[in-house]
Amino acid sequence: NMINRNQIDIIAEIGVNHDGRFEKAIKLIREAKKCGASTVKFQTLFANEFVKRDTKKVLYQSKTTSKKESHYEMIKKLELSEYDFFRIYNFCRKININFLSTPYDLKSLEILKKIKAPRYKTASTDLVDHMLHTEIIKTKKPVIISTGASNLKEIEKTLKLYKKMKHKKITLLHCVSNYPCSEKNINLRVMNTLRKKFKFPVGYSDHSNSETAAIMSVCLGAKIIEKHFTLNKKASGPDHKASADPRDFEKYVTSIRNAEKILGSDVKKIHKEEQSIRKISRKSITLKNNLVKGRKISINDIIMKRPGTGLIGEKLEKVLGKKISKDLTKDYQLKEIDLK
């Protein structure tokens, strides 16, 4: 696994944006790598295994796909074969990008097991598919669980399965399941809720139209950020419209990496670049007037002036009431050795 442990795993969710075409899948992986994604994610699915033929389309799907095709036909068109996934996984290894896929059904999971996928991801809509989760748990592989369109009780019930089978390698992704989702419903603070309640690392699956939420999720401790990725937002298919194209995605990765850098460490220290301002722009204890030897220094003899190379203001108590050991002139900055 090629994720830098200290960096957020940025997932380019290719999903079904290859439109069922292997060559396009390869091109998407290449582009995602160029944009700086650390992982590419697919959806492994077989319409026959998880869609009843009379299923209606989801609202966003009916807006982005042809009225003529059914939900079943839409999914059917987006399938890739076992052999395709075998080649996709090998290609990812060759160009050094992490491979990830979401199995939507048990047959798909079998394929991912066969190609030795290093970890799994479950879709928000499959949070409640206990049959699928039970089979994933048996693989003992790490799993990323999306939690869109679900409540805490449902998440808890699914996590109980994992607990019962002693599986702890889980990351929970906060997500709002609409493409695109509205900003007023993102409620990023839910990331804190999930982390506190379930004690697992959290991330953010981003279906919004801006990069603000992703950047903010960095501050809330996201370990994984996922975003749909396409070559062309105008292509026909359910997810292209709400996906980032290479230009967007490159900017997106840069912004996230930048946010990580800015967030930095929680150690408060004086940095090299601050040394100069410390020396010059702090103030030192300075004499207001000429003073004669033996004079006791009072607060009225003192003014604080730059630079900060003398005794700084926190030494004031040590100076007041002391006698000076020689004549000193106005604007002189006191040193310890001038005091009796």
C-alpha positions as CSV (number, residue, x, y, z in Angstrom):
1,N,0.0,0.0,0.0
2,M,1.6,3.2,-1.2
3,I,-0.1,5.8,1.0
4,N,2.2,8.1,2.9
5,R,1.0,7.4,6.4
6,N,1.3,11.0,7.4
7,Q,-0.8,12.3,4.5
8,I,-4.5,12.3,3.8
9,D,-5.4,9.6,1.3
10,I,-7.0,11.5,-1.6
11,I,-9.2,9.2,-3.5
12,A,-10.2,9.9,-7.1
13,E,-13.5,8.1,-7.3
14,I,-13.7,7.0,-10.9
15,G,-16.7,4.9,-9.9
16,V,-18.6,4.2,-13.1
17,N,-17.2,7.2,-15.1
18,H,-15.4,4.8,-17.4
19,D,-18.9,4.2,-19.0
20,G,-18.2,0.4,-19.0
21,R,-15.1,0.9,-21.2
22,F,-11.8,-0.6,-20.1
23,E,-9.6,1.8,-22.2
24,K,-11.4,4.8,-20.6
25,A,-10.8,3.3,-17.1
26,I,-7.0,3.1,-17.8
27,K,-7.0,6.7,-19.1
28,L,-8.8,7.9,-16.0
29,I,-6.3,6.1,-13.7
30,R,-3.4,7.8,-15.7
31,E,-5.1,11.2,-15.3
32,A,-5.8,10.8,-11.6
33,K,-2.2,9.9,-11.0
34,K,-1.1,13.0,-12.9
35,C,-3.5,15.1,-10.7
36,G,-1.8,13.8,-7.5
37,A,-4.5,11.5,-6.3
38,S,-3.1,8.8,-4.0
39,T,-5.8,6.3,-4.7
40,V,-8.2,5.5,-7.5
41,K,-11.5,3.9,-6.7
42,F,-13.9,1.9,-8.8
43,Q,-17.3,0.3,-8.4
44,T,-17.4,-3.4,-9.1
45,L,-21.0,-4.4,-9.9
46,F,-23.3,-6.6,-11.8
47,A,-26.8,-5.3,-12.4
48,N,-28.2,-8.8,-12.3
49,E,-26.9,-9.3,-8.8
50,F,-28.3,-6.3,-7.1
51,V,-31.0,-4.5,-9.1
52,K,-34.5,-5.7,-9.6
53,R,-35.6,-5.0,-13.2
54,D,-38.5,-2.7,-12.2
55,T,-36.4,-0.5,-9.9
56,K,-36.9,3.2,-10.6
57,K,-34.0,5.6,-11.0
58,V,-32.8,7.9,-8.2
59,L,-33.8,11.5,-8.7
60,Y,-30.3,12.7,-9.7
61,Q,-29.9,9.8,-12.1
62,S,-33.1,10.6,-13.9
63,K,-31.8,14.1,-14.4
64,T,-28.5,13.0,-15.8
65,T,-29.3,9.9,-17.9
66,S,-31.7,9.0,-20.7
67,K,-35.4,8.7,-19.9
68,K,-35.5,5.6,-22.2
69,E,-33.2,3.3,-20.2
70,S,-34.3,1.7,-16.9
71,H,-32.2,1.7,-13.7
72,Y,-31.2,-1.8,-14.5
73,E,-30.1,-1.0,-18.0
74,M,-28.2,2.1,-16.8
75,I,-26.2,-0.1,-14.3
76,K,-25.8,-2.9,-16.9
77,K,-24.0,-0.5,-19.3
78,L,-21.5,0.4,-16.6
79,E,-20.2,-3.1,-15.8
80,L,-16.6,-4.1,-16.3
81,S,-15.5,-7.8,-16.4
82,E,-13.4,-9.8,-14.0
83,Y,-10.6,-9.7,-16.5
84,D,-10.9,-5.9,-16.8
85,F,-10.5,-5.6,-13.0
86,F,-7.5,-7.9,-13.0
87,R,-5.9,-5.7,-15.6
88,I,-6.9,-2.5,-13.9
89,Y,-5.4,-3.6,-10.6
90,N,-2.2,-4.6,-12.3
91,F,-2.0,-1.2,-14.1
92,C,-2.5,0.6,-10.8
93,R,0.5,-1.3,-9.3
94,K,2.6,-0.6,-12.3
95,I,2.1,3.1,-12.2
96,N,2.2,3.2,-8.3
97,I,-1.2,4.4,-7.3
98,N,-3.5,2.6,-4.8
99,F,-6.4,0.5,-6.2
100,L,-9.7,0.5,-4.3
101,S,-13.1,-0.7,-5.4
102,T,-16.6,-0.8,-3.9
103,P,-18.3,-4.2,-4.3
104,Y,-22.0,-3.7,-4.8
105,D,-22.9,-7.4,-4.6
106,L,-21.4,-10.7,-3.4
107,K,-20.3,-11.8,-6.9
108,S,-18.3,-8.5,-7.2
109,L,-16.7,-9.1,-3.8
110,E,-15.5,-12.5,-5.0
111,I,-13.8,-10.9,-8.0
112,L,-12.1,-8.4,-5.7
113,K,-11.0,-11.2,-3.4
114,K,-9.6,-13.1,-6.4
115,I,-7.5,-10.2,-7.6
116,K,-6.3,-9.7,-4.0
117,A,-7.5,-6.2,-3.5
118,P,-5.7,-4.8,-0.4
119,R,-8.8,-3.2,1.1
120,Y,-12.5,-2.6,0.5
121,K,-14.9,0.3,0.4
122,T,-18.6,0.1,1.0
123,A,-21.2,2.5,-0.6
124,S,-23.4,4.7,1.6
125,T,-26.4,2.8,0.3
126,D,-24.9,-0.5,1.4
127,L,-24.3,0.6,5.0
128,V,-27.3,-1.6,5.9
129,D,-26.5,-4.6,3.7
130,H,-25.4,-6.9,6.6
131,M,-24.9,-9.8,4.2
132,L,-22.3,-7.9,2.2
133,H,-20.6,-6.5,5.4
134,T,-20.4,-10.0,6.9
135,E,-18.5,-11.3,3.9
136,I,-16.2,-8.3,3.9
137,I,-15.4,-8.8,7.5
138,K,-14.4,-12.4,6.7
139,T,-11.7,-11.1,4.4
140,K,-10.0,-9.4,7.4
141,K,-9.0,-6.6,5.1
142,P,-9.2,-2.9,6.0
143,V,-12.5,-1.3,5.1
144,I,-13.8,2.2,4.4
145,I,-17.5,2.6,5.2
146,S,-19.5,5.5,3.8
147,T,-22.3,6.8,6.0
148,G,-24.4,9.0,3.7
149,A,-28.2,8.8,4.0
150,S,-28.0,6.9,7.3
151,N,-28.6,7.6,11.0
152,L,-26.3,6.8,13.9
153,K,-28.5,3.8,14.9
154,E,-27.9,2.2,11.5
155,I,-24.2,2.9,11.6
156,E,-24.0,1.4,15.1
157,K,-25.8,-1.8,14.1
158,T,-23.4,-2.4,11.2
159,L,-20.4,-1.7,13.4
160,K,-21.7,-4.2,15.9
161,L,-21.2,-6.9,13.2
162,Y,-17.6,-5.8,12.9
163,K,-17.1,-5.8,16.6
164,K,-18.6,-9.2,17.1
165,M,-16.2,-10.6,14.5
166,K,-13.3,-8.6,16.0
167,H,-12.6,-6.5,12.9
168,K,-11.2,-3.1,13.8
169,K,-9.6,-1.9,10.6
170,I,-12.3,0.6,9.8
171,T,-12.5,4.2,8.5
172,L,-15.8,6.0,8.5
173,L,-16.6,8.5,5.8
174,H,-19.0,11.3,6.5
175,C,-21.0,11.9,3.3
176,V,-24.2,13.5,2.1
177,S,-25.7,11.3,-0.6
178,N,-26.8,13.6,-3.4
179,Y,-25.0,14.5,-6.6
180,P,-24.2,17.3,-6.0
181,C,-25.2,17.8,-2.4
182,S,-26.2,21.2,-0.9
183,E,-23.8,23.0,1.3
184,K,-26.4,23.7,4.0
185,N,-26.7,19.9,4.6
186,I,-23.0,19.0,4.7
187,N,-22.7,19.5,8.5
188,L,-19.0,18.7,8.6
189,R,-19.1,18.6,12.4
190,V,-20.7,15.2,12.0
191,M,-17.1,14.0,11.5
192,N,-16.5,14.8,15.2
193,T,-19.7,13.0,16.1
194,L,-18.6,9.8,14.3
195,R,-15.1,9.9,15.7
196,K,-16.2,10.4,19.3
197,K,-19.0,7.9,19.2
198,F,-17.4,5.1,17.3
199,K,-13.7,5.6,18.0
200,F,-12.6,5.0,14.4
201,P,-10.6,7.3,12.1
202,V,-12.9,9.4,9.9
203,G,-12.8,10.9,6.5
204,Y,-15.1,12.9,4.1
205,S,-16.7,11.7,0.9
206,D,-17.2,14.9,-1.0
207,H,-20.2,15.3,-3.3
208,S,-20.3,19.1,-3.1
209,N,-19.6,21.5,-5.9
210,S,-16.7,23.5,-4.2
211,E,-13.5,22.6,-2.5
212,T,-14.3,24.5,0.7
213,A,-15.8,21.5,2.5
214,A,-12.8,19.3,1.6
215,I,-10.3,21.9,2.9
216,M,-12.3,22.3,6.1
217,S,-12.5,18.5,6.6
218,V,-8.7,18.6,6.8
219,C,-9.1,20.7,10.0
220,L,-11.6,18.2,11.4
221,G,-9.0,15.4,11.1
222,A,-10.0,13.7,7.8
223,K,-7.7,10.8,7.1
224,I,-9.4,10.1,3.7
225,I,-11.0,12.5,1.3
226,E,-12.9,11.1,-1.7
227,K,-14.1,13.0,-4.8
228,H,-15.8,11.8,-8.0
229,F,-13.4,12.1,-11.0
230,T,-14.2,12.3,-14.7
231,L,-12.5,13.2,-18.0
232,N,-15.5,15.3,-19.0
233,K,-18.3,16.7,-16.9
234,K,-20.7,16.9,-19.9
235,A,-20.4,13.2,-20.8
236,S,-23.6,11.2,-20.5
237,G,-23.9,8.9,-17.5
238,P,-25.2,9.3,-13.9
239,D,-22.1,10.8,-12.2
240,H,-20.2,12.9,-14.7
241,K,-22.0,16.1,-13.9
242,A,-21.1,16.1,-10.2
243,S,-17.5,15.0,-10.7
244,A,-14.3,16.9,-10.9
245,D,-12.4,16.9,-14.2
246,P,-8.6,16.8,-14.3
247,R,-8.3,20.6,-14.1
248,D,-10.6,20.7,-11.1
249,F,-9.0,17.7,-9.5
250,E,-5.5,18.9,-9.7
251,K,-6.5,22.2,-8.0
252,Y,-8.5,20.2,-5.4
253,V,-5.4,18.0,-4.5
254,T,-3.2,21.1,-4.3
255,S,-5.7,22.8,-2.0
256,I,-5.9,19.8,0.3
257,R,-2.2,19.3,0.5
258,N,-1.9,23.0,1.2
259,A,-4.5,22.8,4.0
260,E,-2.5,19.9,5.5
261,K,0.6,22.0,5.4
262,I,-1.1,25.0,7.0
263,L,-2.7,22.8,9.7
264,G,0.8,21.5,10.5
265,S,1.7,20.4,14.1
266,D,0.3,21.4,17.4
267,V,3.7,22.2,18.9
268,K,4.0,25.9,19.8
269,K,7.6,27.0,19.0
270,I,9.6,30.0,17.9
271,H,10.5,29.4,14.2
272,K,13.7,30.5,12.5
273,E,11.7,33.0,10.4
274,E,10.5,34.7,13.5
275,Q,14.0,35.3,15.0
276,S,14.6,38.6,13.3
277,I,11.3,40.2,14.5
278,R,12.0,39.0,18.0
279,K,15.4,40.7,18.1
280,I,14.3,44.0,16.5
281,S,10.7,44.6,17.2
282,R,10.5,43.5,20.8
283,K,11.3,46.3,23.2
284,S,14.0,46.7,25.9
285,I,14.2,48.6,29.2
286,T,15.5,52.0,28.2
287,L,16.3,55.2,30.1
288,K,14.1,58.2,29.7
289,N,16.8,60.7,30.9
290,N,20.4,60.9,31.9
291,L,21.0,59.3,35.3
292,V,23.9,59.6,37.7
293,K,25.7,56.8,39.4
294,G,24.0,55.5,42.6
295,R,20.5,56.6,41.4
296,K,17.7,54.1,42.4
297,I,15.7,53.3,39.3
298,S,12.0,54.1,39.5
299,I,9.3,53.4,36.9
300,N,9.5,57.1,35.9
301,D,13.0,56.7,34.7
302,I,12.0,54.0,32.2
303,I,10.6,53.8,28.7
304,M,10.2,50.7,26.7
305,K,11.9,51.0,23.2
306,R,13.0,48.9,20.4
307,P,15.2,47.0,19.6
308,G,14.7,43.9,21.8
309,T,18.4,43.2,22.3
310,G,18.6,44.4,25.9
311,L,16.5,43.4,29.0
312,I,13.0,42.7,27.9
313,G,9.9,43.9,29.7
314,E,9.6,40.8,31.8
315,K,12.8,41.8,33.7
316,L,11.1,45.0,34.9
317,E,10.6,43.8,38.5
318,K,14.3,42.9,38.7
319,V,15.4,46.4,37.6
320,L,13.1,48.7,39.7
321,G,14.6,49.8,43.0
322,K,18.1,48.8,42.0
323,K,21.0,51.3,42.0
324,I,23.0,52.0,38.9
325,S,26.8,51.4,39.1
326,K,27.8,54.2,36.7
327,D,26.5,57.4,35.0
328,L,24.2,56.5,32.2
329,T,22.7,58.6,29.4
330,K,19.2,59.0,28.0
331,D,18.1,56.2,25.6
332,Y,20.6,53.8,27.1
333,Q,19.3,50.3,27.2
334,L,20.1,48.7,30.6
335,K,22.2,45.5,31.1
336,E,22.3,43.4,34.2
337,I,25.9,44.5,34.9
338,D,24.8,48.1,35.3
339,L,22.9,47.3,38.4
340,K,24.0,47.0,42.0
